[in-house]
Amino acid sequence: MADSLVIADPRPNVRQLTINRPDRRNALDRVTYRALGAALASAAADDTVHAVVLTGADGVFTAGNDLVDFQDVSDGGGPSAALDFLGVVSTFAKPLIAAVEGFAVGIGVTMLLHCDLAYAGRETHFRMPFTSLGLCPEGASTYLLPRIAGTKAAAELLMFGETFGADRAREAGIVNAVTDDGAALETALERAAALAALPVEPVLETKRLLRHATAGPVAEALAIESESFQKLRRAPVAQAAFAAFFRN
């Protein structure tokens, strides 16, 4: 497993996955995406794991995609590993709980839409800056966010891509609750442990039923967004935005 992902079992039947690239504010590169996907697949196959908590090291959830990867315009380059990860996380059958602190940017926000529960520290900064980078939203966010936040709020958050706080994230349904800073992980672990202590099959069946009606539309949205995202990522506008990001 990659050094950029730390795997632990801090509570009985609870698996913790910690994104560990603090020098890059836990930005997600191809290696880390693949490690996350493999770790989720392993947790899904492990009968001793009843719930999974996803978090980031050193008080930061994730600054989103590592834009170095997005500068690769070859046929094999770009965000394919990220899209593979989204496919895994969107179909993960066990309870998945996020503990968010510091920053959640881009896919760091959209992946929360696939988590069953999420908790954020009070001073967490959220942002989905796709349009300012010459991109479109991903992660089935154009389908899921209007469903949980309403169409007007989703349009505002996705079109402008402005920074918003933890209270706004809670109001939009992106997180369940706001905690004191530094307490999101403990809260997530407590909730995971409570779920892990329940009978396994009823919990899994409840999640399956909750996701049943949206599984098809989510998969369709992931595919449609991916096609547009890839096209825009290779375009001059996005490539210029990536270059400017690294100059600043």
N, C-alpha and C positions, 0 to 999 in steps of 0.2 A: 504494500500500500504506500502511496506517496507521502512524503514528509509534510506536504501541505494539508493533510487531513489527519487529525488525531482521533482515534477510536477508543472509547472507554465504556465500561458498564458500571456507572456510579450508583445505581440502585438495582434491587432485584428485578430481573426481567426488563430492564431499561437500557437501551443502547444510546450512547451520546456520540454524535459526530460533530467535531469542532474544526471549522475551516481555519487553517493555520498558515497564513501568509501575512503576518503583521507588518512587514516592511512594505507591502503593497496594499495596506488596509484591507487585507483578505480578499483582494480582487481575484476573480476566478479565471484561471487559465485552463488550457485543454487538459493538462495533467490532473488538475484538481477536479474538474468536471467528471473525468473518467473515474477518479478515485471515489467521488461521491456516488456515482451510479453503481459502481461495484459494491460499495459498502451498503447501499440500500438493498441491492439484490441479495447480498449475504444476509442482511437482517431479515429480509422477507423469507428466506429459506431456513432460518434458524428458529426452531420451535421454542427456544428459551428466551427469545426476544419478543416481548409483547407490545412494546411501544418504543419509538425513536424520538430523540430530541436533537434538533439541529441548531447549532450556534456558531459563533465566531470567536477567535482568540483575542485577547488584549482589549476587551471592551468595544469591539467593532464587529458587527455582523458581516457585512461584505460591501465593498465599494462597487460591486457589480462585475461585469465582464472586464477582463484585462484587455485593454484596447490594442495592445501589441498584436494579439491574435487577429484582430479585425483588420489590420493593415495587410494581411496576407490575402491577395486577390486570386491566388491560384485555385484551380478546381478542387483541390484537396484541402484548401485552407479555410480560415474563418471559423464560424461558430458551430460547426457540425457537432462537436463534443457537447456544447451547451444544449443544442436541440435534442441530442440523445438523452442528456440528463433530464430535460423537461419531460420527455416521454416516460422516463422511469418514475420521476417524482409524481407525475400526474396520475399514474396507475398504481402507486404503492398501496398495498392492501391493508397494512397495519396503521395504527394511529401514529401520526407524524406531528410533532409539536415544535414550534420555532421559538427560540429565545433571542430577542433582537436588542442590541445596544449600539450606541454610537452612530453608525451610518448604515442605511439600507438603500442601495442605489440600483436602478435598472432591474436586472433579474433578481437582485436582492429583495426587491418588492414583489415582483410578479410571482416568484416561487412561493411567497407566503399565501397566495391565493389557492395553492394546492395543499397547503398544510391544514390539518384538521383544527388545530388550535395555534395561536401565536400570542406572545406576550412581549411588550416593548418597554424599555426603560424610558423614563419621562423625557429625557433630553435627546432621544433618538431623532435623527434627521432622515426623512424619507424623500426620495426623489426618483422619478422615472423620466430621465432627460433624453428620450429617444429622438424627438423632433429636432432638438437643438444640435444633435449629432448627425442629422441627416438620415435618421432611421425611423422605422415604425415600431409600435409596440410588439412584444413577443409574449411567450408563455401563456397563450390563450387569454391574455388580459383584456383584449377587446370583446371577449365574450363574458368572462367571469366578473370583471370589475363592474360593468353596468348592472349585472344581476345582484351584486351585494351592496353597491354604493348608490345605484341609480344612474340613469343615463347622463344627467347634467353633471353630477360630480365626477363620473368617469371621464367625460369629455374634458372637463377642466384639468383633471390630474394628468391625463394622457396627452392632451394637445399642448398645453403650456409647459409641462414638465418641470414645474416649479417645486422648490423644496417645501415640505410640509412636516408638521410635528406629530408626535405620538398621539395626542388627543384627536387630531384630524384623522389619523390612521384608524383609531378606534371608531370614530363616528362613521367612517367609510366602510367599516366591517373588515378591514385588512388585519387588524389584531383584535383579540378578545378583550384585553385589558392593558392598562398602563401601570407599571410598577415604579417603585423608587429606582433611581439609577443604580445599576449593579445588581439588582434583585431579579431581573427577568429570568436568568438561568435557573435560580433556585425555585422560582414559581413554576417554570416549565417542568422541572424535574419532579416537583411535588404532584403536579397534575398527571404527568406520565406515570408516576408510581401508583397513583390512585386508579388510573386506567389499567395498569398492569396487574393490579390486585383483583380486578373483576374477572368473571368467567370469560375465557378467551373467545369462544365461538360467537356468543351474542354480540360482543364488541365488534368483531370482524364483520359479522352479518349486518350490523347497524351501519357501519361505514359503507359496505357494499351497497346497501339500499339507499343511503344518502347520495351516493355518487351515480347510481344507476341511470337516472334520467339525463344526466349531463355528460356521461362518459363519451357518447358519440359526438355531440357538439364540441366538446373540449378537444378531442382528437382532430376534428375537422378544423377548428380554429388554429390549433398548433401548426397544421400543415399549410393553411392559407397564409398565416402570418409569416411562416418561415420562408415561403416563396417570395413574398414582398420584401422581407427583411434582407434576404440574400441579394436581391437585385439592388436595393438601395445601398447596402453596405459596400458594394463594389463601385458605386457611382462616384464621380468626382466630388460632389458636395460632401458626402460622408468621409471620403478619404482626406479631404482638406480639413474637416473638423477633427479627425483623429490626429493629423499632423500638428494642428494648432494646439491640441490638448498637451502634446508632449513638448511643445516649445514653451508653454507657460509654466 
